[in-house]
Amino acid sequence: MIGLTGGIASGKSTVTEMLASKGAFIADADAVSREVMELPEVLCAVREAFGADVFREDGSLDRRALAARAFKDECSAALLNSITHPAIINRLRELAAEAEASGEYPLVFVDAPLLIESGFHTLCDRVWLVTAKDETRIARIMLRDGLTYDEAALRIARQMPEEEKRRYATTVIENDGSFDELILSVDKAFSAEIMDSRDPDFDDIISDYGEQ
């Protein structure tokens, strides 16, 4: 299981699409988090922690109301994370284990923006980090979201510094260049992972065959 992460405007989503096109399995943390928020036990815990007013009259979760309540301060955010993160982690591990056991995929990735911050990287065999220089990312955010330079820089500043993330990465995909350069970087990293994940017995067979 390989963890895949990257900060805002790093190009992680583009890399994810490239990996999927190569036949890799992608367990998407964002999709799983939405799935988890529908679980009865999670909804019950959310109601107990944040009150009935984050639910609509029909009993469904009002996600906007929950976000306003949960992210008003660090303590509230930590409380929501303590409810959702264990369920998200369990589901991601389940999906990855099923994919690996099926033998249908050359590689299995868990795509999580907060892979390192949540501690999920400790459950992964390896970690890929998609990164780019701050100036490159700021320019992308300004173009994509129509923000000012300062607003874009603030979004980056709120995340874990890229240099700190590099400490946990086994593979770093630098994405400051062209799209074609990114394709080459992903191809190279993908091929290297395939070689590293080969069955040792297969290598022995190939070696023995060559000696005959």
NORNORSUL-V426030 format. One record per residue. N is the residue number from 1. RES is the residue in three letters. PSI is psi in degrees with one decimal (NA if undefined). OMEGA is omega in radians with two decimals (999 if undefined). BURIAL is b if it has 9 or more other ideal C-beta (glycine too) atoms within 8 Angstrom, else e. Layout:
# NORNORSUL-V426030
N|RES|PSI|OMEGA|BURIAL + N|RES|PSI|OMEGA|BURIAL
This chain:
# NORNORSUL-V426030
1|MET|126.1|-3.09|b + 2|ILE|127.5|3.07|b + 3|GLY|136.3|3.13|b + 4|LEU|125.2|-3.11|b + 5|THR|171.8|-3.14|b + 6|GLY|148.9|-3.13|b + 7|GLY|176.7|3.14|b + 8|ILE|134.4|3.11|e + 9|ALA|22.1|3.09|b + 10|SER|-24.6|-3.07|b + 11|GLY|15.0|-3.11|b + 12|LYS|-41.9|-3.12|b + 13|SER|-37.9|3.11|e + 14|THR|-42.0|3.11|b + 15|VAL|-39.9|3.11|b + 16|THR|-44.1|3.12|b + 17|GLU|-39.5|3.12|e + 18|MET|-42.5|-3.13|b + 19|LEU|-41.3|3.12|b + 20|ALA|-37.5|3.14|b + 21|SER|-20.2|3.11|e + 22|LYS|0.8|3.10|e + 23|GLY|3.5|3.12|e + 24|ALA|149.8|3.04|b + 25|PHE|134.9|3.14|b + 26|ILE|115.5|2.98|b + 27|ALA|112.3|-3.01|b + 28|ASP|113.6|-3.11|e + 29|ALA|-36.0|3.13|b + 30|ASP|-44.0|3.12|e + 31|ALA|-40.6|3.13|e + 32|VAL|-36.9|3.14|b + 33|SER|-36.7|3.08|b + 34|ARG|-39.0|3.11|e + 35|GLU|-43.5|-3.10|b + 36|VAL|-34.6|-3.11|b + 37|MET|-2.3|3.07|b + 38|GLU|-5.3|-3.11|e + 39|LEU|134.3|-3.12|b + 40|PRO|-42.3|-3.10|e + 41|GLU|-34.0|3.10|e + 42|VAL|-44.1|3.12|b + 43|LEU|-38.0|3.11|b + 44|CYS|-43.4|3.13|e + 45|ALA|-37.6|3.10|b + 46|VAL|-43.1|3.12|b + 47|ARG|-42.6|-3.12|b + 48|GLU|-36.4|-3.07|e + 49|ALA|-36.4|-2.99|b + 50|PHE|-5.2|3.06|b + 51|GLY|164.9|-3.09|e + 52|ALA|-17.9|-3.07|e + 53|ASP|0.2|3.01|e + 54|VAL|10.8|3.07|b + 55|PHE|149.5|3.10|b + 56|ARG|172.1|-3.12|e + 57|GLU|-30.7|-3.14|e + 58|ASP|1.4|3.10|e + 59|GLY|-6.5|3.12|e + 60|SER|153.5|-3.11|e + 61|LEU|132.1|3.02|b + 62|ASP|95.4|-3.03|b + 63|ARG|-36.7|3.14|e + 64|ARG|-42.4|3.11|e + 65|ALA|-39.2|3.12|b + 66|LEU|-43.2|-3.14|b + 67|ALA|-42.1|3.14|e + 68|ALA|-36.5|-3.13|e + 69|ARG|-42.5|-3.01|b + 70|ALA|-30.4|-3.05|b + 71|PHE|22.2|3.08|b + 72|LYS|-24.5|3.09|e + 73|ASP|168.0|-3.05|e + 74|GLU|-35.6|-3.12|e + 75|CYS|-42.9|3.14|e + 76|SER|-40.2|3.11|b + 77|ALA|-41.0|3.12|b + 78|ALA|-35.6|3.12|e + 79|LEU|-45.5|3.12|b + 80|LEU|-41.8|3.12|b + 81|ASN|-36.7|-3.14|b + 82|SER|-24.7|3.11|e + 83|ILE|-44.6|-3.00|b + 84|THR|-36.3|-3.02|b + 85|HIS|-44.6|3.12|b + 86|PRO|-41.1|3.14|e + 87|ALA|-39.3|3.12|b + 88|ILE|-46.3|-3.13|b + 89|ILE|-44.5|3.14|b + 90|ASN|-41.5|-3.12|e + 91|ARG|-40.4|3.10|b + 92|LEU|-42.6|3.12|b + 93|ARG|-38.6|3.12|b + 94|GLU|-46.8|3.14|e + 95|LEU|-44.0|-3.13|b + 96|ALA|-41.6|-3.14|b + 97|ALA|-41.3|3.12|b + 98|GLU|-41.3|-3.14|e + 99|ALA|-42.5|3.14|b + 100|GLU|-40.6|-3.11|b + 101|ALA|-27.7|-3.11|e + 102|SER|-28.0|-3.10|e + 103|GLY|14.1|-3.07|e + 104|GLU|-14.0|-2.98|e + 105|TYR|140.1|3.12|b + 106|PRO|-35.4|3.11|e + 107|LEU|153.2|3.13|b + 108|VAL|123.6|-3.12|b + 109|PHE|146.9|2.93|b + 110|VAL|113.0|-3.10|b + 111|ASP|109.1|-3.07|b + 112|ALA|116.6|3.11|b + 113|PRO|-35.5|-3.12|b + 114|LEU|34.4|-3.11|b + 115|LEU|-48.4|-3.09|b + 116|ILE|-44.7|-3.10|b + 117|GLU|-34.0|-3.12|e + 118|SER|-11.9|-3.10|b + 119|GLY|2.4|-3.10|e + 120|PHE|-22.7|-3.14|b + 121|HIS|-25.3|-3.13|b + 122|THR|-16.1|3.14|e + 123|LEU|-5.4|-3.08|e + 124|CYS|150.5|3.08|b + 125|ASP|-37.7|3.11|e + 126|ARG|164.9|-3.11|b + 127|VAL|126.4|3.01|b + 128|TRP|134.4|3.07|b + 129|LEU|123.2|3.01|b + 130|VAL|125.0|-3.02|b + 131|THR|164.6|3.06|b + 132|ALA|160.3|3.13|b + 133|LYS|151.3|-3.11|e + 134|ASP|-41.3|-3.11|e + 135|GLU|-37.7|3.10|e + 136|THR|-44.5|-3.11|b + 137|ARG|-38.9|3.11|b + 138|ILE|-44.5|3.13|b + 139|ALA|-40.1|3.13|e + 140|ARG|-42.7|3.14|b + 141|ILE|-43.0|3.13|b + 142|MET|-43.0|-3.12|b + 143|LEU|-42.5|-3.07|e + 144|ARG|-43.8|-3.00|e + 145|ASP|-3.4|3.13|e + 146|GLY|31.3|-3.12|e + 147|LEU|163.1|3.04|b + 148|THR|168.4|3.11|e + 149|TYR|-47.6|-3.10|e + 150|ASP|-39.2|3.13|e + 151|GLU|-41.5|3.12|e + 152|ALA|-42.3|3.13|b + 153|ALA|-35.2|-3.14|b + 154|LEU|-39.2|3.11|e + 155|ARG|-41.1|3.12|b + 156|ILE|-40.4|-3.10|b + 157|ALA|-25.4|-3.12|e + 158|ARG|-11.0|-3.12|e + 159|GLN|165.9|3.09|e + 160|MET|133.9|3.14|e + 161|PRO|142.5|-3.12|e + 162|GLU|-37.3|-3.13|b + 163|GLU|-35.4|3.11|e + 164|GLU|-39.3|3.13|e + 165|LYS|-34.9|-3.12|b + 166|ARG|-27.7|-3.13|b + 167|ARG|-25.4|-3.07|e + 168|TYR|-7.9|-3.03|e + 169|ALA|137.7|3.01|b + 170|THR|-23.0|3.08|e + 171|THR|130.6|3.13|b + 172|VAL|123.4|3.07|e + 173|ILE|107.5|3.14|b + 174|GLU|126.3|-3.06|e + 175|ASN|57.4|3.07|b + 176|ASP|-9.5|-3.05|e + 177|GLY|-150.1|-3.09|e + 178|SER|170.7|3.10|e + 179|PHE|-39.6|3.12|e + 180|ASP|-37.5|3.10|e + 181|GLU|-36.3|3.11|e + 182|LEU|-42.6|3.10|b + 183|ILE|-46.1|-3.14|b + 184|LEU|-40.9|-3.14|e + 185|SER|-43.2|3.14|b + 186|VAL|-41.9|3.10|b + 187|ASP|-44.5|-3.12|e + 188|LYS|-45.9|-3.13|e + 189|ALA|-39.6|-3.14|b + 190|PHE|-46.0|3.14|b + 191|SER|-39.9|3.13|e + 192|ALA|-39.7|3.12|b + 193|GLU|-39.5|3.11|b + 194|ILE|-43.3|3.13|b + 195|MET|-41.9|-3.10|e + 196|ASP|-28.9|-3.07|e + 197|SER|2.8|-3.13|e + 198|ARG|147.8|3.09|e + 199|ASP|124.5|3.13|e + 200|PRO|-34.1|3.14|e + 201|ASP|-33.4|3.12|e + 202|PHE|-41.8|3.11|e + 203|ASP|-39.0|3.13|b + 204|ASP|-39.8|3.14|e + 205|ILE|-46.2|-3.14|e + 206|ILE|-42.0|3.14|e + 207|SER|-44.9|-3.14|e + 208|ASP|-40.0|-3.13|e + 209|TYR|-39.5|-3.13|e + 210|GLY|-24.7|-3.12|e + 211|GLU|-13.1|-3.11|e + 212|GLN|NA|999|e
